[in-house]
Amino acid sequence: MPKYLIQATYTSEGVKGLLKEGASGRRAAVDQVVTGLGGTVESVYFAFGETDIVIIIDLPDPVSMAAISLAVKASGALHTQATPLLTTEEIDEAAHRQVPFRAPSA
């Protein structure tokens, strides 16, 4: 299953919800969304600074990640960034594939 790193920053409304529900409540919400789409949550960490929460999840496909991203962003409670994560083996495979690319200046 594709793995994703999610980094999110709460808006002021999102922080109000976090204060009301607590971190456990937000973790439960993440679990419900991800498992509802056939995925799993590997880890959830809260932070402070520019990023408020860091999540690593596995999802069945990129469309599931897009669906989550759209729903979360539409709520207005978070600003998110999703980064696909690749294994060492996947990068090794990519490094051995032939790509017929020509640079614009070549």
Contact map, one row per residue, 1 for C-alpha under 8 A:
1110000000000000000000000000000000000000000000000000000001111000000000000000000000000000000000000000000000
1111000000000000000000000000000000000000000000000000000001111100000000000000000000011100000000000000000000
1111100000000000000000000000000000000000000000000000000111100000000000000000000000011100000000000000000000
0111110000000000000000000000000000000000000000000000000111100000000000000000000001111000000000000000000000
0011111000000000000000000000000000000000000000000000011110000000000000000000000001111000000000000000000000
0001111100000000000000000000000000000000000000000000011110000000000000000000000111100000000000000000000000
0000111110000000000000000000000000000000000000000011111000000000000000000000000111000000000000000000000000
0000011111000000000000000000000000000000000000000011110000000000000000000000011110000000000000000000000000
0000001111100000000000000000000000000000000000000111100000000000000000000000011100000000000000000000000000
0000000111111110000000000000000000000000000000000001000000000000000000000000111000000000000000000000000000
0000000011111110000000000000000000000000000000000000000000000000000000000001111000000000000000000000000000
0000000001111111000000000000000000000000000000000000000000000000000000000000100000000000000000000000000000
0000000001111111100000000000000000000000000000000000000000000000000000000001100000000000000000000000000000
0000000001111111110000000000000000000000000000000000000000000000000000000001110000000000000000000000000000
0000000001111111111000000000000000000000000000000000000000000000000000000000100000000000000000000000000000
0000000000011111111100000000000000000000000000000000000000000000000000000000000000000000000000000000000000
0000000000001111111111000000000000000000000000000000000000000000000000000000000000000000000000000000000000
0000000000000111111111101100000000000000000000000000000000000000000000000000000000000000000000000000000000
0000000000000011111111000000000000000000000000000000000000000000000000000000000000000000000000000000000000
0000000000000001111111000000000000000000000000000000000000000000000000000000000000000000000000000000000000
0000000000000000111111111100000000000000000000000000000000000000000000000000000000000000000000000000000000
0000000000000000111111111100000000000000000000000000000000000000000000000000000000000000000000000000000000
0000000000000000010011111110000000000000000001000000000000000000000000000000000000000000000000000000000000
0000000000000000000011111111000000000000000000000000000000000000000000000000000000000000000000000000000000
0000000000000000010011111111100000000000000000000000000000000000000000000000000000000000000000000000000000
0000000000000000010011111111110000000000000000000000000000000000000000000000000000000000000000000000000000
0000000000000000000000111111111000000000000100000000000000000000000000000000000000000000000000000000000000
0000000000000000000000011111111100000000000000000000000000000000000000000000000000000000000000000000000000
0000000000000000000000001111111110000000000000000000000000000000000000000000000000000000000000000000000000
0000000000000000000000000111111111000000100000000000000000000000000000000000000000000000000000000000000000
0000000000000000000000000011111111100001100000000000000000000000000000000000000000000000000000000000000000
0000000000000000000000000001111111110000000000000000000000000000000000000000000000000000000000000000000000
0000000000000000000000000000111111111000000000000000000000000000000100000000000000000000000000000000000000
0000000000000000000000000000011111111111100000000000000010100000000000000000000000000000000000000000000000
0000000000000000000000000000001111111111100000000000000000000000000000000000000000000000000000000000000000
0000000000000000000000000000000111111110000000000000000000000000000000000000000000000000000000000000000000
0000000000000000000000000000000011111110000000000000000000110001000000000000000000000000000000000000000000
0000000000000000000000000000000001111111000000000000000000110000000000000000000000000000000000000000000000
0000000000000000000000000000000001111111100000000000000011110000000000000000000000000000000000000000000000
0000000000000000000000000000001001100111110000000000000011100000000000000000000000000000000000000000000000
0000000000000000000000000000011001100011111100000000001111000000000000000000000000000000000000000000000000
0000000000000000000000000000000000000001111100000000001111000000000000000000000000000000000000000000000000
0000000000000000000000000000000000000000111110000000001110000000000000000000000000000000000000000000000000
0000000000000000000000000010000000000000111111000000111100000000000000000000000000000000000000000000000000
0000000000000000000000000000000000000000001111100000111000000000000000000000000000000000000000000000000000
0000000000000000000000100000000000000000000111110001110000000000000000000000000000000000000000000000000000
0000000000000000000000000000000000000000000011111011110000000000000000000000000000000000000000000000000000
0000000000000000000000000000000000000000000001111111000000000000000000000000000000000000000000000000000000
0000000000000000000000000000000000000000000000111111000000000000000000000000000000000000000000000000000000
0000000010000000000000000000000000000000000000011111000000000000000000000000000000000000000000000000000000
0000001110000000000000000000000000000000000000111111110000000000000000000000000000000000000000000000000000
0000001111000000000000000000000000000000000001111111110000000000000000000000000000000000000000000000000000
0000001110000000000000000000000000000000000111100011111000000000000000000000000000000000000000000000000000
0000111100000000000000000000000000000000000111100011111100000000000000000000000000000000000000000000000000
0000111000000000000000000000000000000000111110000000111110000000000000000000000000000000000000000000000000
0011110000000000000000000000000000000000111100000000011111000000000000000000000000000000000000000000000000
0011110000000000000000000000000001000011111000000000001111100000000000000000000000000000000000000000000000
1111000000000000000000000000000000000011110000000000000111110000000000000000000000000000000000000000000000
1111000000000000000000000000000001001111000000000000000011111101100000000000000000000000000000000000000000
1100000000000000000000000000000000001110000000000000000001111101000000000000000000000000000000000000000000
1100000000000000000000000000000000000000000000000000000000111111100000000000000000000000000000000000000000
0100000000000000000000000000000000000000000000000000000000111111110000000000000000000000000000000000000000
0000000000000000000000000000000000000000000000000000000000001111111000000000000000000000000000000000000000
0000000000000000000000000000000000001000000000000000000000111111111100000000000000000000000000000000000000
0000000000000000000000000000000000000000000000000000000000101111111110000000000000000000000000000000000000
0000000000000000000000000000000000000000000000000000000000000111111111000000000000000000000000000000000000
0000000000000000000000000000000000000000000000000000000000000011111111100000000000000000000000000000000000
0000000000000000000000000000000010000000000000000000000000000001111111110000000000000000000000000000000000
0000000000000000000000000000000000000000000000000000000000000000111111111000000101000000000000000000000000
0000000000000000000000000000000000000000000000000000000000000000011111111100000000000000000000000000000000
0000000000000000000000000000000000000000000000000000000000000000001111111110000000000000000000000000000000
0000000000000000000000000000000000000000000000000000000000000000000111111111110100000000000000000000000000
0000000000000000000000000000000000000000000000000000000000000000000011111111111100000000000000000000000000
0000000000000000000000000000000000000000000000000000000000000000000001111111000000000000000000000000000000
0000000000000000000000000000000000000000000000000000000000000000000000111111110000000000000000000000000000
0000000000101100000000000000000000000000000000000000000000000000000000011111111000000000000000000000000000
0000000001111110000000000000000000000000000000000000000000000000000000011011111000000000000000000000000000
0000000111100100000000000000000000000000000000000000000000000000000000011011111100000000000000000000000000
0000000111100000000000000000000000000000000000000000000000000000000000001001111110000000000000000000000000
0000011110000000000000000000000000000000000000000000000000000000000010011000011111000000000000000000000000
0000011100000000000000000000000000000000000000000000000000000000000000000000001111100000000000000000000000
0001111000000000000000000000000000000000000000000000000000000000000010000000000111110000000000000000000000
0001110000000000000000000000000000000000000000000000000000000000000000000000000011111000000000000000000000
0111100000000000000000000000000000000000000000000000000000000000000000000000000001111100000000000000000000
0111100000000000000000000000000000000000000000000000000000000000000000000000000000111110000000000000000000
0110000000000000000000000000000000000000000000000000000000000000000000000000000000011111011000000000000000
0000000000000000000000000000000000000000000000000000000000000000000000000000000000001111111000000000000000
0000000000000000000000000000000000000000000000000000000000000000000000000000000000000111111100000000000000
0000000000000000000000000000000000000000000000000000000000000000000000000000000000000011111110000000000000
0000000000000000000000000000000000000000000000000000000000000000000000000000000000000111111111000000000000
0000000000000000000000000000000000000000000000000000000000000000000000000000000000000111111111100000000000
0000000000000000000000000000000000000000000000000000000000000000000000000000000000000001111111110000000000
0000000000000000000000000000000000000000000000000000000000000000000000000000000000000000111111111000000000
0000000000000000000000000000000000000000000000000000000000000000000000000000000000000000011111111000000000
0000000000000000000000000000000000000000000000000000000000000000000000000000000000000000001111111000000000
0000000000000000000000000000000000000000000000000000000000000000000000000000000000000000000111111100000000
0000000000000000000000000000000000000000000000000000000000000000000000000000000000000000000011111110000000
0000000000000000000000000000000000000000000000000000000000000000000000000000000000000000000000011111000000
0000000000000000000000000000000000000000000000000000000000000000000000000000000000000000000000001111100000
0000000000000000000000000000000000000000000000000000000000000000000000000000000000000000000000000111110000
0000000000000000000000000000000000000000000000000000000000000000000000000000000000000000000000000011111000
0000000000000000000000000000000000000000000000000000000000000000000000000000000000000000000000000001111101
0000000000000000000000000000000000000000000000000000000000000000000000000000000000000000000000000000111111
0000000000000000000000000000000000000000000000000000000000000000000000000000000000000000000000000000011111
0000000000000000000000000000000000000000000000000000000000000000000000000000000000000000000000000000001111
0000000000000000000000000000000000000000000000000000000000000000000000000000000000000000000000000000011111
